[in-house]
């Protein structure tokens, strides 16, 4: 799809310069120095020669075929250069020049015009405001980066040119080979979606690494990222979260959902491994590139010092993995190869005077043990330690059956060993914690790759009823749906709504309460009041007619005093729900990625601890259950810490019903069920309170 970018037969540099340090000179120098074997065509109005090649005053003077044109001229000349490139039938255009969208309104207009000209001319555009690209296999360096990286199988794309150069520098420091490096700049045409699509099918690329500041086409990104992740690991560092779409809603769901949360949910849905730091990008990429994925989460640690072993074991357990013991038979066999003082438990402590032979014995035992899924080897520089020889011995005896990571801790004393590890394909990290974080990322990706087929359940619902309610509210401009109308919608989608009616007088409230049966709950209904409880607008367990009448009058009096001018529609009288665990489920619609579902426990868990989890809709049964398991309070749902076990499957069904409702009706921008009362297994959750927000009617 992007062959003319990655493997062009000819490259023209518009703005080629004879002055070292100028962008046009460095691009031309990189093409020549990199060993590119195609035709290189310098273009500069002064003519002459550069690097023993004729220089053309204008691109139109060259009569041969031009596949790729790199433009490095001042911004005001870029559009003319593009037109010349299209006139020579170029299909790949790289605009290095800056001064477009990043400069304001006029720059944005010129950038749009640039993209439109390329589109009409049948060419694809990379940039503007970019570093260029590199393809090590083709010895192509169409960039002004500081030289060509060594060839490898990690591809890098970045929205930031500066980050591209930093990645190149870090890759060189860590002796990491790259297949391709692409700076996508302002993304006037080619974007991260195109990069994911192309690199997913690139035979020279084993791991995809990316840096992004924004994602606009959320649905397309998820499709491209999921397709790429099904083929190979995708690791992305995301920065620059935007406040777009976080405006309204006083609902818990809207308050707790930020743009960064949405990106995290999108990455999780599509199998992307998210790096939280720049260093983590290559921490992850190195291991994914060099080692197999773990079959499980049972980690065995080999160390020559107790402290680092304990640090590693703590890190393993904190990240939810297992510090596994060796099989008894394997452990017995290993004992004969180690001193009596050595520990055969996990961590295996081969002692401070260990030479390569002890490490090899422990490694062989771990590789032979079916109870071990991954191995972490730690080394600290004691007086008798031989880091280089130990590294060589470990590399020689790795059998590739399970991932092996190392942390040779220290500075110059362990550097000879670290260099051997890098050369031998064994990822090495400065601390045990960094190595364990990588193992966690590898395991999460392996679980995602092995996930069962994604089947979204469709429940029988009364869609027409919801259409009528939403249409009526949008036509009248009443976009905030309080408890009564929100519950009507939820009931149409199969939620358990207790008997209830709206009362507009104390007498009517008494009659409704008698019909429903005592005790009842009473809640004020007003479009001006979101948090009813805070204003005294809720009474529970009202047990008699007199209590209903008194509560009605008192409630109205309090509200009028606290919110003068509030529109009071009445009081909702509802049957009291049986006791249970209060949870919150909801949805907020992200402008890039669509409906984001939320789950959390009520009370302090959401108010103070923010113990909530998010997932993009549509959602499967398995994904709904996993949402619940990912909260710190999941143990309470399971009936531990003094609580009775609740019906987890019923909560998962509720999440799936919200997923269906909000997928069916994009007009719903926010939905909050707070609380939903969940009982023991076999009981049906009850929607105690709910509200929704609709989008304005599009004319």
C-alpha positions in Angstrom: 0.0 0.0 0.0 2.9 2.4 0.8 5.5 0.8 -1.4 6.6 4.1 -3.0 7.4 5.4 0.5 9.3 2.3 1.7 10.8 1.0 -1.5 11.0 3.7 -4.1 13.0 3.3 -7.3 13.9 7.0 -7.2 13.9 9.8 -4.7 13.9 13.5 -5.4 14.9 16.0 -2.7 13.4 19.4 -3.3 15.3 22.0 -1.4 18.6 20.1 -1.5 21.4 22.2 0.0 25.2 22.3 -0.2 25.4 23.7 3.4 25.9 21.0 6.1 23.4 21.4 8.9 20.6 22.6 6.7 17.7 20.1 6.4 17.9 19.8 2.6 21.6 18.9 2.9 21.2 16.4 5.7 18.4 14.6 3.9 20.5 14.3 0.7 23.6 13.2 2.7 21.6 10.5 4.5 20.3 9.1 1.3 23.8 8.9 -0.1 25.5 7.7 3.1 22.8 5.1 3.8 23.7 3.2 0.7 20.4 3.7 -1.1 20.7 2.1 -4.5 17.9 3.9 -6.4 18.1 7.1 -8.3 18.7 10.2 -6.1 17.6 13.5 -7.7 18.7 16.8 -6.0 16.6 19.9 -6.8 17.8 23.4 -6.1 17.3 26.6 -8.2 21.1 27.1 -8.2 21.7 23.9 -10.2 25.3 22.5 -10.4 26.2 19.2 -8.7 25.9 17.8 -5.2 27.5 14.5 -4.0 28.6 13.9 -7.6 25.0 14.1 -8.9 23.5 16.7 -11.2 21.2 19.2 -9.5 18.0 20.2 -11.3 16.8 23.8 -11.0 13.2 22.5 -10.8 11.7 19.1 -10.5 9.9 19.4 -13.9 13.3 19.4 -15.6 14.0 15.8 -14.7 12.7 13.5 -17.4 12.9 10.1 -15.6 10.4 8.3 -13.4 10.1 9.8 -9.9 8.5 7.6 -7.1 9.2 9.6 -4.0 9.6 13.4 -3.5 11.0 14.8 -0.3 10.1 18.5 0.1 12.3 20.7 2.4 11.7 24.3 1.3 10.1 27.3 3.1 6.4 26.9 3.7 5.3 29.4 1.0 6.9 27.3 -1.7 5.6 23.9 -0.6 2.3 23.9 -2.7 4.2 24.7 -5.9 6.7 21.8 -5.1 3.8 19.4 -4.6 2.3 20.4 -8.0 5.6 19.8 -9.7 5.9 16.4 -8.0 2.4 15.4 -9.2 3.3 16.6 -12.6 6.1 14.1 -12.6 3.6 11.3 -11.5 5.2 10.9 -8.0 3.0 8.8 -5.8 4.8 9.3 -2.4 5.3 12.9 -1.2 7.0 13.7 2.1 6.7 17.3 3.3 9.4 18.1 5.9 8.6 21.8 6.0 6.9 23.3 9.0 4.6 26.2 9.3 1.2 24.7 8.8 -1.5 23.5 11.2 0.7 24.0 14.2 0.9 27.8 13.4 -2.8 28.6 13.4 -5.8 29.1 11.2 -4.0 30.1 8.0 -1.5 27.3 8.4 -4.4 24.8 8.8 -6.0 26.1 5.6 -2.8 25.6 3.7 -2.4 22.2 5.1 -5.9 21.2 4.0 -5.2 22.5 0.6 -2.0 20.5 0.4 -3.8 17.3 1.3 -6.5 18.0 -1.2 -4.0 18.6 -4.0 -2.3 15.3 -3.3 -5.6 13.5 -3.1 -6.7 14.8 -6.4 -3.3 14.0 -7.9 -3.5 10.3 -6.8 -0.5 10.7 -4.4 -0.2 10.0 -0.6 1.3 12.6 1.7 3.5 12.1 4.8 3.7 15.2 7.0 4.0 18.1 6.9 6.2 19.1 9.8 7.9 15.8 10.0 11.4 14.2 10.1 10.9 11.9 7.2 11.2 8.1 7.1 13.8 5.3 7.2 13.6 1.8 5.8 16.8 -0.1 6.8 16.1 -3.1 4.6 16.1 -0.8 1.5 19.0 1.2 2.9 16.6 4.2 2.5 17.1 7.2 4.8 14.7 9.9 3.5 15.0 11.9 6.7 17.3 14.4 8.4 17.9 12.2 11.4 21.5 11.7 12.6 22.4 8.6 10.6 21.0 5.2 9.8 20.1 2.7 12.6 21.2 -0.8 12.4 18.7 -3.2 10.7 16.3 -5.1 12.8 12.7 -6.0 13.2 11.1 -3.2 15.3 9.2 -0.6 13.4 8.7 2.9 14.9 6.2 5.6 14.0 5.9 8.9 15.8 3.8 12.0 15.7 6.7 13.9 17.1 9.9 14.3 15.0 11.9 15.1 18.1 10.7 11.8 19.6 11.8 10.0 16.5 15.4 11.2 16.9 15.3 10.3 20.6 14.0 6.8 19.7 16.9 6.4 17.2 19.4 7.5 19.9 17.9 5.1 22.5 17.8 2.2 20.0 21.5 2.8 19.3 22.3 2.9 23.0 20.5 -0.4 23.6 21.9 -2.0 20.4 18.3 -2.4 19.1 17.8 -2.9 15.3 14.9 -1.2 13.5 13.1 -2.2 10.4 11.5 1.2 9.7 11.1 4.6 11.3 8.3 7.0 10.2 7.7 10.5 11.4 4.0 11.2 10.7 4.1 14.9 11.7 0.8 16.8 11.3 -1.0 13.8 9.7 -2.5 15.9 6.8 -3.0 12.6 5.0 -1.1 9.5 6.3 -1.8 8.8 9.9 -1.3 6.2 12.6 -4.1 4.2 11.0 -2.1 3.9 7.8 1.1 3.1 9.7 -0.6 0.3 11.6 -2.2 -1.1 8.5 1.0 -1.1 6.5 3.3 -2.3 9.3 1.0 -5.1 10.3 1.6 -6.7 6.9 5.3 -5.8 6.7 7.4 -9.0 6.7 10.5 -7.2 8.1 8.6 -6.0 11.2 8.0 -8.2 14.2 7.0 -5.4 16.7 5.3 -2.1 16.1 6.2 0.9 18.4 4.4 4.2 18.2 4.2 7.6 19.9 0.9 9.6 19.5 -0.4 12.9 20.8 -4.0 12.5 19.4 -6.3 10.1 17.7 -9.1 11.6 15.7 -10.8 8.6 13.8 -11.4 6.5 16.9 -13.4 3.7 15.3 -10.9 3.3 12.4 -8.0 3.3 14.8 -9.5 0.5 16.9 -10.1 -1.6 13.8 -6.5 -1.0 12.5 -4.9 -1.5 15.9 -6.9 -4.7 16.6 -5.9 -6.2 13.2 -2.3 -5.3 13.8 -2.3 -6.7 17.3 -3.7 -10.0 16.1 -0.6 -10.2 13.9 2.2 -8.8 16.1 2.7 -6.7 19.3 1.8 -3.0 19.1 3.3 -0.8 21.8 2.2 2.8 22.0 3.1 5.8 24.2 0.2 8.3 24.3 0.5 11.8 25.5 -1.3 15.1 25.1 -4.8 14.1 26.3 -7.5 16.5 25.2 -10.3 18.0 27.3 -12.7 17.6 24.3 -16.0 16.0 25.3 -15.5 16.3 29.1 -17.9 19.1 29.5 -21.3 18.4 30.9 -22.8 15.9 33.1 -22.8 15.9 36.8 -23.0 12.1 36.7 -20.4 10.0 38.4 -19.6 8.4 35.1 -19.0 11.7 33.3 -16.9 13.1 36.2 -14.7 10.0 36.5 -14.2 9.5 32.7 -11.4 11.6 31.3 -9.9 11.6 27.8 -6.9 9.5 29.0 -9.3 6.9 30.4 -10.9 6.7 27.0 -7.5 6.1 25.3 -6.7 3.4 27.8 -10.0 1.7 27.1 -9.4 1.9 23.4 -5.9 0.4 23.7 -7.2 -2.4 25.9 -10.0 -3.2 23.4 -7.6 -3.4 20.5 -4.8 -5.3 22.1 -2.4 -2.4 22.2 0.3 -2.6 24.9 0.4 0.9 26.4 3.7 2.2 27.6 3.5 4.8 30.3 7.0 6.2 29.9 9.5 6.7 27.0 11.9 4.1 28.5 9.0 1.6 28.8 8.5 1.8 25.0 11.8 0.0 24.3 11.6 -2.0 27.6 8.6 -3.7 26.1 9.7 -3.7 22.5 13.0 -5.4 23.2 11.4 -8.3 25.1 8.6 -8.8 22.6 11.1 -8.8 19.8 13.6 -11.2 21.4 11.6 -13.6 23.5 8.5 -15.8 23.2 5.3 -14.9 25.0 4.7 -16.5 28.4 2.1 -19.3 28.6 1.0 -18.2 32.1 1.9 -15.9 34.9 4.1 -18.2 37.0 7.5 -16.4 37.3 10.7 -18.0 38.6 13.5 -15.8 39.8 17.2 -16.7 39.8 19.6 -14.4 41.8 23.0 -14.2 43.4 21.7 -11.9 46.2 18.8 -12.0 48.6 17.8 -8.3 48.4 17.2 -8.1 44.6 15.4 -11.4 44.7 13.0 -10.1 47.3 12.5 -6.9 45.3 11.6 -9.0 42.2 9.3 -11.3 44.1 7.5 -8.2 45.6 7.1 -6.7 42.1 5.7 -10.0 40.7 3.0 -10.2 43.4 2.1 -6.5 43.3 1.4 -6.9 39.5 -0.9 -9.9 40.1 1.5 -12.6 38.9 2.7 -15.7 40.8 6.1 -16.4 42.4 6.0 -20.1 41.6 8.0 -22.9 43.3 9.9 -25.6 41.3 8.5 -29.0 40.9 9.7 -31.3 43.7 11.6 -33.6 41.4 13.2 -30.7 39.5 14.1 -29.0 42.8 15.8 -32.2 44.1 17.8 -32.6 40.9 18.9 -28.9 41.1 20.1 -29.4 44.7 23.0 -31.5 43.6 24.4 -28.7 41.4 24.3 -25.9 44.1 26.0 -25.5 47.5 24.2 -26.5 50.6 23.7 -22.9 51.6 21.9 -22.0 48.3 18.2 -21.6 48.4 16.1 -23.8 46.1 12.9 -21.9 46.9 11.7 -19.1 44.6 13.8 -16.9 44.3 16.5 -19.4 43.7 19.6 -17.9 45.4 22.8 -19.2 43.8 24.8 -17.2 46.3 27.1 -14.3 45.9 30.1 -16.3 44.8 28.2 -18.0 42.0 29.9 -18.5 38.7 28.3 -19.2 35.3 27.8 -22.9 36.1 25.3 -22.3 39.0 23.3 -19.9 36.8 23.2 -22.4 34.0 22.1 -25.2 36.4 19.2 -23.0 37.7 18.3 -21.9 34.2 18.1 -25.5 32.9 15.9 -26.6 35.9 13.5 -23.7 35.3 13.3 -24.4 31.5 12.6 -28.0 32.2 9.8 -27.3 34.8 6.2 -27.2 33.4 5.2 -25.2 36.5 7.4 -22.2 35.3 6.1 -19.8 32.6 8.8 -17.2 32.6 12.3 -16.7 34.1 13.9 -13.6 35.5 17.7 -13.7 36.1 19.3 -11.2 38.5 23.0 -10.6 38.9 24.8 -8.1 41.2 28.6 -7.5 40.9 30.3 -9.3 43.8 34.1 -9.5 43.9 34.1 -13.0 42.4 31.3 -12.4 39.9 32.0 -12.8 36.2 29.3 -10.9 34.4 30.5 -11.4 30.8 31.1 -15.2 31.2 27.8 -15.6 33.0 25.9 -13.8 30.3 27.5 -15.9 27.6 26.7 -19.1 29.5 23.1 -18.1 30.0 22.6 -17.2 26.3 24.2 -20.5 25.2 21.8 -22.5 27.3 18.5 -20.7 26.6 16.3 -23.1 24.7 13.5 -20.7 23.6 10.8 -22.6 25.4 9.8 -19.7 27.6 10.7 -16.0 28.0 14.0 -15.3 29.8 14.6 -11.7 31.0 17.6 -10.4 32.9 18.6 -7.6 35.3 22.3 -7.2 35.6 22.3 -4.6 38.3 25.1 -2.0 38.6 27.3 0.1 36.5 30.7 -0.4 34.9 31.4 -3.8 36.5 28.3 -5.4 34.9 28.6 -3.6 31.6 30.6 -6.3 29.8 27.8 -8.8 30.7 25.0 -6.4 29.6 26.7 -6.0 26.2 26.7 -9.7 25.7 23.1 -10.0 26.7 22.1 -7.4 24.2 24.1 -9.1 21.4 22.7 -12.5 22.4 19.0 -11.6 22.3 18.4 -11.6 26.1 16.6 -8.4 27.2 18.3 -6.8 30.2 16.9 -4.1 32.5 18.5 -1.9 35.1 16.2 -2.9 37.8 14.1 -6.0 38.7 10.9 -3.9 38.8 11.3 -2.8 35.2 11.9 -6.4 34.1 8.8 -7.6 36.0 6.7 -4.8 34.4 7.7 -6.1 31.0 6.7 -9.7 31.9 3.3 -8.4 33.0 2.9 -6.6 29.6 3.9 -9.7 27.8 1.4 -11.8 29.7 -1.5 -9.4 29.2 -0.8 -9.4 25.5 -0.6 -13.2 25.4 -4.0 -13.4 27.2 -5.5 -10.9 24.7 -4.1 -12.9 21.7 -5.6 -16.1 23.2 -9.0 -14.6 23.9 -12.1 -16.6 22.7 -14.1 -15.4 19.7 -15.9 -12.1 20.6 -19.7 -12.7 20.6 -21.9 -9.8 21.6 -25.3 -10.9 23.1 -28.4 -9.1 21.7 -31.2 -9.1 24.2 -34.9 -8.8 23.2 -35.9 -5.2 23.9 -38.7 -2.6 23.2 -36.7 -0.3 20.9 -39.7 1.6 19.6 -40.7 2.7 23.0 -37.2 4.2 23.6 -37.3 5.9 20.2 -40.5 7.7 21.1 -39.2 8.9 24.4 -35.9 10.2 23.0 -37.5 11.7 19.9 -40.0 13.6 22.0 -37.4 15.0 24.4 -35.0 16.1 21.6 -37.9 17.9 19.8 -38.7 19.9 22.9 -35.0 20.5 23.7 -35.4 18.8 27.2 -32.1 16.9 27.0 -31.7 16.0 30.7 -33.7 12.9 31.6 -34.5 12.5 35.3 -35.3 9.4 37.2 -38.8 8.8 35.8 -38.0 9.0 32.1 -34.6 7.3 32.4 -36.3 4.4 34.2 -38.9 4.1 31.4 -36.1 3.7 28.9 -34.2 1.2 31.1 -37.3 -0.8 31.6 -37.8 -1.1 27.8 -34.3 -2.6 27.7 -35.0 -5.3 30.3 -33.8 -3.6 33.6 -35.7 -4.4 36.8 -37.7 -1.3 37.7 -39.8 -1.4 40.8 -43.4 -0.2 40.8 -43.5 3.5 41.1 -45.5 6.6 40.0 -45.2 10.4 40.0 -47.3 12.3 42.6 -48.0 16.0 42.3 -49.8 16.5 45.6 -49.5 15.0 49.1 -52.9 13.3 48.7 -51.9 11.7 45.4 -48.6 10.5 47.0 -50.6 8.8 49.8 -52.9 7.0 47.2 -49.9 5.8 45.2 -48.2 4.6 48.3 -51.3 2.6 49.4 -51.5 1.1 45.9 -47.9 0.1 45.9 -47.7 -1.1 49.5 -45.7 0.2 52.4 -42.8 0.8 53.0 -42.0 3.2 50.0 -39.2 5.4 48.9 -39.9 9.1 48.0 -37.7 11.1 45.7 -38.2 14.7 44.5 -38.4 15.1 40.7 -36.9 18.2 39.2 -34.7 18.9 36.1 -32.8 21.5 38.2 -31.7 19.0 40.9 -29.1 16.4 40.1 -28.0 15.3 43.6 -31.3 14.9 45.4 -30.0 13.3 48.6 -27.7 16.2 49.3 -30.7 18.6 49.4 -33.0 16.4 51.4 -34.9 15.3 48.4 -35.0 11.6 49.2 -36.8 9.7 52.0 -36.6 5.9 52.4 -38.6 3.3 54.3 -41.7 5.6 54.6 -44.1 3.3 56.4 -47.5 5.0 56.7 -49.9 7.4 55.0 -49.2 10.1 57.5 -45.5 9.8 57.1 -45.9 10.0 53.3 -48.0 13.2 53.6 -45.5 14.8 56.1 -42.5 13.8 54.0 -44.0 15.3 50.9 -44.7 18.7 52.5 -41.3 18.8 54.2 -39.4 17.8 51.1 -41.0 20.5 49.0 -40.4 23.1 51.7 -36.7 22.2 51.9 -36.2 22.2 48.2 -37.9 25.6 47.7 -35.6 27.1 50.4 -32.4 25.6 49.1 -33.0 25.9 45.3 -35.3 29.0 44.8 -37.0 28.9 41.4 -36.4 25.2 40.8 -39.0 23.5 38.6 -40.6 20.9 40.9 -42.5 18.3 38.9 -43.6 16.3 42.0 -42.4 13.4 44.1 -41.7 9.9 42.8 -43.2 7.2 45.0 -41.6 3.8 44.6 -41.7 0.4 46.3 -38.7 -0.1 48.6 -36.0 -2.4 47.3 -34.7 -5.3 49.3 -31.3 -4.7 51.0 -28.3 -5.5 48.8 -24.9 -4.2 47.7 -25.0 -0.8 46.0 -23.1 -0.5 42.7 -22.8 2.1 40.0 -23.0 1.3 36.3 -23.1 3.9 33.6 -21.9 5.2 30.2 -20.4 8.4 28.8 -19.9 8.9 25.1 -16.3 9.7 24.1 -16.0 11.9 21.0 -13.3 9.7 19.5 -14.3 6.2 20.6 -18.0 6.2 21.3 -19.8 4.7 24.4 -17.5 4.0 27.4 -19.1 1.8 30.0 -18.3 2.2 33.7 -18.7 0.0 36.8 -17.9 0.5 40.4 -19.1 0.0 44.0 -21.1 2.7 45.6 -20.3 4.9 48.6 -16.7 5.4 49.5 -15.4 3.2 46.7 -16.5 5.6 44.0 -16.5 8.9 46.0 -13.1 8.6 47.6 -11.2 5.6 46.3 -12.2 6.1 42.6 -12.3 2.3 42.3 -14.0 2.1 39.0 -13.3 0.4 35.7 -14.1 1.3 32.0 -14.6 -0.6 28.8 -15.7 0.5 25.3 -19.0 -0.8 24.0 -20.1 -3.1 22.5 -19.1 -5.5 25.2 -19.2 -9.3 25.4 -20.1 -11.4 28.5 -16.5 -12.2 29.1 -15.4 -8.6 28.9 -18.2 -7.6 31.3 -17.0 -10.1 33.9 -13.4 -9.0 33.4 -14.5 -5.4 34.1 -15.8 -6.5 37.5 -12.6 -8.5 38.2 -10.4 -5.6 37.4 -11.7 -3.5 40.4 -10.0 -3.6 43.8 -13.3 -4.3 45.4 -14.1 -7.4 43.4 -13.4 -9.5 46.5 -16.4 -7.9 48.1 -18.6 -9.0 45.2 -17.3 -12.6 45.8 -18.5 -12.5 49.4 -15.3 -11.9 51.2 -14.4 -9.3 53.9 -17.6 -9.9 55.8 -20.0 -9.5 52.8 -22.3 -12.0 51.2 -21.6 -13.0 47.6 -23.7 -11.2 45.1 -24.9 -12.2 41.7 -21.9 -11.2 39.6 -23.5 -12.6 36.4 -26.4 -10.3 36.8 -24.2 -7.3 37.0 -22.4 -8.5 33.8 -25.8 -8.7 32.1 -26.7 -5.2 33.2 -23.4 -3.9 31.6 -24.3 -5.8 28.4 -27.8 -4.2 28.3 -26.3 -0.7 28.8 -23.9 -1.6 26.0 -26.8 -2.5 23.7 -28.9 0.5 24.6 -26.1 3.0 24.1 -25.0 1.4 20.9 -28.5 1.4 19.5 -29.0 5.0 20.5 -26.1 7.3 19.9 -28.3 10.2 21.0 -27.6 9.1 24.6 -24.5 10.9 25.6 -24.5 10.0 29.3 -26.2 7.4 31.4 -25.9 6.9 35.2 -27.5 4.1 37.2 -26.7 5.1 40.8 -27.3 3.0 42.7 -28.2 -0.3 41.3 -28.9 -2.7 44.2 -27.5 -6.2 43.7 -28.6 -9.1 45.8 -27.5 -12.7 46.3 -27.1 -15.2 43.4 -30.4 -15.8 41.7 -31.9 -12.4 42.5 -32.4 -9.6 40.0 -30.6 -6.3 40.5 -32.9 -3.3 41.0 -32.4 0.2 39.5 -32.8 2.4 42.4 -32.0 5.7 40.7 -31.0 6.7 37.1 -30.5 9.7 34.9 -29.5 10.3 31.3 -28.4 13.1 29.0 -29.3 13.4 25.3 -27.5 15.2 22.4 -29.4 18.1 20.7 -31.5 17.2 17.7 -29.5 17.6 14.5 -31.3 19.8 12.0 
